[in-house]
Amino acid sequence: MKLFIAEKPSVAKAIAAELGVSGRGDGFINCRNDVVVTWCFGHLLEQAEPDAYLPDDIPKTKKGRKIWRMQDLPIFPQHWLMEAKSERGAKKQLSVIGKLLKSAATVVNAGDPDREGQLLVDEVLEHFRARQPVERFWVSAVDPASIRKGLAKLGDNRSYAGMRDAARGRSRADWLLGMNLSRAYTLAGGDGLLAVGRVQTPTLFMVARRDYVVRNFTPVPYLSITADLAKETVPFTARWKPGPDQKGLDEEGRLLIDLDVGRALVERLSKEKTATVLSAETKRRKANPPKAYSLADIQIEASKRF
């Protein structure tokens, strides 16, 4: 039997439709030519909690969890553990895949075409210690033509080991930073949970910094200098741009905020009667006709007008 493991039910149904459905079971679809298609619900497995790596003699809370102690940090797992997700549907589907693997002669990883899609099927195969040959089904769309093309070009799953390892490295980096730093900051702070994350913390910092700048914004007047010119009766407007050594600019070197310097500059430039074009560039551009409105486009346009 050949077993396809898709990342989600919708992809499994699309694959089964092209293979030819001959029957359905609880968590899988039977197809012609002794092929079975099953699916995950995203990641069915997750990283074990720090309790799994800490000594058993650590005191426990009333809920049976090991208490947080600064002397136990940092936690660096020597052998990483994966556990089935606690959701009932995830555990049930994982069990279905395990039973199907026992009868499979060949397996096809039909995860999404990215790092996470590669990992979430591979980690299921590792969980059940699958030893069958594994092929890789790789498509970026689930229309019938793309599915047929992918089925005709199944590759060797081992060729995608780098993507699997990249996703696993990202996951473990998240765990190491989040688990260790969240515990360290919480224990040091003493005012409730302080969650730290590889992505959420720098993102929150950027939002907080921007919010601080907005709340403490002080308007500063600046000068924008333009000149109305003409060449052979063809008028055009030129905008003054500061040089690298221009004085009186803001911290970013864009705006002229020293009004005295600006007024002196305007007075000097206003005496000039001619200008020399040092360089000019003309570009021919092509503009496609606008696309028909989508629902989102209509809502955006309506919000602007009404």
MIKOL-666300 format. One record per residue (C-alpha): residue in one letter; x, y, z. Coordinates in pm, whole numbers, plus 50000, padded with zeros to 5 digits. Layout:
! residues N
AXYZ/...
END
This chain:
! residues 306
M500005000050000/K501185035349918/L500375061250183/F500135098750114/I500315121250422/A499085156550350/E499445186950574/K495715194250587/P492435177250490/S491755200450194/V495015190550022/A494355153750095/K490945156149928/A492445172949621/I495095145549587/A492535117849638/A490265132849373/E493025129449113/L494035094549226/G490435082449214/V488435077749533/S487275042349601/G486145045849963/R486475065950282/G487515057550634/D487815075750964/G490695099750899/F491745086750556/I490575081650196/N490995049549998/C491975054049633/R492485031649333/N495645010649286/D496045003849660/V496715040149752/V495545056450076/V495555093750147/T495525107050503/W496295140750656/C497555160850951/F495995191651108/G499175212051085/H501645200651351/L500335170051536/L503425170051759/E504935197451973/Q508055203852177/A507995188752527/E507705213052818/P510785220753034/D509435197253305/A510385168053080/Y514075177953105/L514285188053471/P515155164453760/D512275146453930/D513275158554278/I512245194554206/P509275204954426/K505945206854247/T503005230754254/K499475220554350/K498795213953981/G501685189253966/R504065211553768/K507675215753874/I508285249954028/W510445275553848/R513885280454000/M516715302753883/Q519315275753961/D517775252853697/L518435277853419/P519425276653142/I517735244853025/F519565229252729/P517995196052622/Q520555169952527/H517905148652355/W514915167852227/L511515152652302/M508335156052100/E504855149652237/A501455145752076/K499405177352098/S496785176752371/E493855184352142/R491605153952107/G491425156251728/A495205157851693/K495785126951908/K493135107451721/Q494535116251378/L498065108051491/S496835073751595/V495175068951254/I498425077051074/G500335053251299/K498015024251213/L498195031950840/L502005032950848/K502094996850968/S500534985850637/A502345009950408/A505144998550178/T505865033850054/V505105067850206/V504685101350032/N505305133550223/A502605156850089/G503255185750326/D503005221350202/P505945233649987/D507875251250263/R510045243950566/E507175238050810/G505325216050564/Q508425194450527/L508995191750900/L505475184351020/V505205152550810/D508805141950867/E508415145151245/V505365122351232/L507425096251043/E510205099951301/H507695096751584/F506565062951454/R510115052751351/A508955046650995/R511495027950784/Q509695027350450/P511015045650142/V509645081150146/E508855102049839/R508055139249826/F504955154249665/W505645191249596/V503085215349451/S502325251749526/A498665250249418/V495865224949456/D494115228749123/P493735195948927/A496485204248676/S499025211848951/I498075180349145/R498525158448837/K501875174448764/G503045168249121/L501915132049115/A503875126348795/K507075140548949/L507415125549295/G510915131849427/D513115116649697/N512135130250039/R515795129250149/S516525157749906/Y514505180850133/A516315172650457/G517835207650465/M514405223850474/R513325200150752/D516415208450957/A515925245850902/A512385243951037/R513515222751329/G516335247251407/R513855275951409/S511545256551641/R514315247851885/A515655283451883/D512165295751974/W511995270452257/L515435278652399/L514875316052400/G511225315552504/M511395289852781/N514655301352938/L514265338952913/S510585338653012/R511455319953329/A514525341553401/Y512715374753358/T509665362753551/L511775350853845/A513855382753843/G510845405753808/G508575390554068/D505445408153935/G503785380153742/L504605362853417/L506985380953181/A506815363052846/V509845365852617/G509855353152260/R512305353151970/V509735370751748/Q507215386451985/T509705405352202/P511545425051928/T508205430851754/L506675444152074/F509745466152122/M509295481751777/V505605488151845/A506335502952189/R509145524752053/R506935537951774/D504105544552019/Y506525563852242/V507705584951947/V504105592751847/R503045602052201/N506095624252249/F506115639451901/T507035676351888/P506215694451563/V509255711751409/P508855736651121/Y510995730450814/L511515745750472/S510805728750140/I512445748249858/T511175745649501/A511855765649185/D509595770848883/L511765767248572/A511205765448199/K513105751647902/E512015763947560/T508575773547694/V508145739747863/P507625746748236/F508665722848511/T509235723948884/A512555715149049/R512875706249414/W516005715249609/K517895685749754/P520515690750027/G524115681349963/P526085658250193/D527625687350385/Q524525709150408/K524045726050745/G520755730450929/L519235695950854/D517405672851094/E518965641351240/E518035620750935/G519615646050697/R516375650850500/L514585682350620/L515905717650648/I514875727751002/D517235756951058/L515015784750922/D517785810750919/V519955788550704/G516955781550484/R516045818150434/A519655826750344/L519655797950095/V516375809649937/E517675845249910/R520845833549738/L519065809849500/S516395835349407/K519095857449250/E520015830149002/K518375834248663/T519645802948487/A520285767048583/T522255738548429/V520845703348398/L523635679948503/S521775647748427/A518385636648305/E516755603048260/T513625593548071/K511905560348132/R509205544347922/R506765525748144/K503955501948068/A500745502948270/N498365473548256/P494625480348263/P493215478948618/K491855445648734/A488205440448811/Y487155448649165/S487465421749429/L485285423149739/A488195437249941/D488865463949675/I485225474649677/Q485225477550056/I488425498550054/E487085521849782/A483715525149954/S485395533350284/K487305561650118/R484185576449957/F481465569950212/
END
